[in-house]
């Protein structure tokens, strides 16, 4: 009646697994990610503004 399904459990009193060490942060890569994210946000904002502007102006070139 003590059957366990799934993965094997460590015996009682066993030490927990050692924590995984995180790699040190690469400041240049982090800065690049931040700049790219902000640039993407800026471009998306500009596209929304352009769509709104064009929607209000209508097809002025076809009139």
CORUR-V587344 format. One record per pair of residues at least 12 apart in sequence whose ideal C-beta (glycine too) atoms are under 6 Angstrom apart, sorted by the first residue. I is the first residue (numbers start at 1). J is the second residue. Records with the same first field share a line. If there is no record, write none. Layout:
# CORUR-V587344
I->J + J
This chain:
# CORUR-V587344
none
